[in-house]
């Protein structure tokens, strides 16, 4: 039986083209300044950036008849939320949607099912001035479908998303179902009877997103985001916001969709000299004394911290907290010119994967010993430590949150980048990232797991 130190902590919190190998070049000719100067203090922040886990369009055409419905199925694991929105078609910019946080899909092991109409409101997007569409819809000129062209109406004097206070049941009902065999939720939106009213209240196709952090589609009380939502709120088209969620980076991997749901383990950070990490070497087996096995399999940084601390010209730091989506692990580290910074944290929804910068680490100083004004921190990657066979991400019994049972050895014992990840948790299929990029919205796209920031604080 492996260690299961993460189990309680986890429960409590809850590309197509190759990247150049210059990310891992080690240059032994690089000279290290040896002058004795005062160490500088930096703040390293590892933020769990996992958020958008899937995004789907709802419906193919507007609901115009009483009882007509939209249905869409999706996968979602514990710890996730559902947000969706559909335009109130005969309006300037009103829409039906959930609140900013979304609907919590699980209560412990119980999926959210049944009538969810009370979670849905009628909102004004705040993008276009309202006409008298509820009482005189035929004579409006800027409402869809009366408008001559999209987004053509005058701007709203109040440019924030707000609740109109109207009764949602006058427009629609919404329901959630869950199939325990297929692991799919189904959202159903049913049009209410408005036959006798001036405005029939058609319901357009919409957008659905499964996420972990608040304000996935919009934030009530704030202007809409620059994510394509205006096209949905004013014109009833989900295409722009759907494409925004599903946009690919320059190497073909997702730019915004996270690969899966996970926490980040307690972590180790360290400063070192030279362009080669003393903790691991890509394409080589781990040093069994380094503590990388314990960190990558169990999320335990203790041995790694002690191992690195015992080395000359290395200063190590460790954290005790895990980071769920939206949470942070923060280090204050000291370093002198000639030293570089690196870190490692377990990707807990795996058997033995960890996130780290490249082997050279983050360069902190210029050649003259001054602190850099900008740090190159986008070279953060998902690595397989090569110590344990890989199971389905988030679903393997050899993973800390699923029992951490001992499983077979990995036939490939080398530390290497994870270039392909199959998303079974949320049904996205195989995500390919040749470089194994993890940084949030890195231009190449990737797994969108972490946001690493660094600043000098003294």
Buried (B, 14 or more C-beta within 10 A) or exposed (E): EBEBBBBEBBEEBBBBEEBEEEBBEBEEEEEEBEEEEEBBEBBBBBBBBBBBBBBBBBBEEBBEEEEBBBEBBBBBBBBBBBBBBBBBBBBBBBBBBBBBBBBEBBEEEEBBEEEBBEBBBBBBBBBBBBBEBBEEBEEBEBBBEBBEEEBEBEEBEEEBBBEBEBEBEEBBBBBBBBEEEEBBBBBBBBBBEBEEEBBBBBBBBBBBBBBBBBBBBBBBEBBBBEBBBBBBBBBBBBBBBBEBBBBBBEBBBBBBBBBBBBBBBBBBBBBBBBBBBBBBBBEEBBBEEBBBBBBBBBBBBBBBBBBBBEEEEBBBBBBEBBBBBEBBBBBEBBBBBBBBBBBBBBBBBBBBBBBBBBBBBBBBBEEEEEBEEEBEBBBBBBBBBBBBBBBBBBBBEBBBBBBBEEBEEBEEEBBBBBBEBBBBBBBBEEBBBBBBBBBBBBEBBBBBBBBBEBEBEE
